């Protein structure tokens, strides 16, 4: 299962908006930066994003966890380092569920669509009203979709 991602080096993939690379590298995101990166600019998505932030606040207050600048740098390095995966997508013969969104400022939906065209045994689901944080916005739908994917005979264990 691939959620909110794509293989690096997808030909003709639209680049993220310039604002994305002004916001994303920050080790600490203010609410507006988090909302920009993970949720589209709609009333419903913003409400879901704010609810997600308040859940994170609660957990972070209890755990005292923090995002270190070295971890942000490692994430960016990992993203930039997966460019050769595009050529290997057709090798994935086992069932693959690709879950993506229409309003992702980090990884354009085109990457997942293009990948789905090269997967010999894949299925793509697009959440049309969500951004990169769709797992926080549509967690029930995603859980249902994953369970259905795993139950479906076509995607049962490949021998």
N, C-alpha and C positions, 0 to 999 in steps of 0.2 A: 504494500500500500504506500502510495506517495501522496502526501497532503501538502498543498501549497508550495510545490517545488517544480523543478524542471531540470533537464540535463543541461549542463553548460554548453555553450557554443552553438546554440540553435541558430541556423541561418535565418537572417531577416527578422530576428526577434526585436521588437521595439525596446528601446532603452528606457530605463526608469526616468521619471521626471527629475530634473536637476535638484529640486527640493529634497528628494529622497536621500541623496548622498550628502546633503547638508544636515539632515536629521538623524539618519541611521547610525553613523559612527559614534554618536554620543553614548557614553557608558550609562548615563542617567538621563532618562527621558521625562520631561514634564508631561502632564496630561495631554496637552495639545499635540506634542510630538508623537506620543503613543497612539493617539486617535488617528493622526494623519497616516502613520505607517500601517496600521492594522484594521481600520474601519473606513468605509466610504462616508462621504459627507452627506448622509441622510439623517433625518430625525431618529428613525428606528435604529440605525446602525450606531449612531452616536450614543443613544441610550444604552445599547448593548455594550459599547465600549466603556462607558463610564461605570456600568455595573461590573464589568471585568476588572477595571482598575481598582474599584473598591474591594473586590475579593483579593486582588493582589496585595493591596495595602494591608489587609488583615493578616495575610500569610507572611508578608515581609516583616511586619511589626513583631510577629511571634518568632520568626526564624532568624532575624537579623542578617539575612542573606543579602549579598550585594553583587552587582555585575562589575567585575574588575576590567580596567582598560585592556589588559592582556587578553581577556576572553573575547572582547569585542574585536580586537585585532585578529585573533585566531579564527573567529567566525567569518570575517571578511576574507581572510586568506583561504579558508575552505571554500567559500563561494567562488572566488576567482580561480581556484585550483581544479574545478570539476569540468573544465572546458572539453576534455576529450571524451566525456561520457556520451555525447550525442551520437557518435559513430558506433557506439556499442549497444544502443537501445534495442536494435533488432535481435540481439543475442538473448534477450529476456523472454524465454519461451514459456515460462510459468505464468499463471494468471496474475495480472497487475491491475489494481484499482487506482486510478488517478483522480484525486479530488482537488478541484481548483475553483477559483472565484473569478468573477468578471471585473472586479475593481481592486486589483492588486497593484500597488505602486512599487513593490519590491521586485516581483517577478511577474511579468506580463502573462496573461492567460494564453497568449499565443504559444508560449513554450510548452505548456501542457497539451494544447491541441496538436501541435506539431509532433510531440512525442507520441500521442495516441495514434497517430497515423502510421507510426513505425513499430508499434507494439503488436506482435503477432497474436497475442491472447490478452488484450487489454480492454478495459472499460473506463470511460471518463465520465465524471459527474461534475457539473458546473453549478455552483451556487451563485445565482445571478445578482443577488442584492448584498453581497458580502465582499470584504477585503481580506488581506493576508491573515487577519485574526478570525477567520470563519469558524475555527474550532471553538472559540469562545462565544461566538454568536449563534452557531447552529450545532451545538454539541449533541443534542438529541437526534437531529436529522442525520448527522454524520454517523453516530453510533448505530442507528437503524440501517443506514446504507452499508456500513461495514458488515453488520450481521447478515444482511441479505446477500451481499457479495460472497461471504464465506459459506452460506447455506446453499447457494445456487449450484446445481449439478455441473454446469459448464466450468465453474471455477473450483470444483472440488479438487482435492490433492491430485496433482499430476504425477503419474507413475513413470 
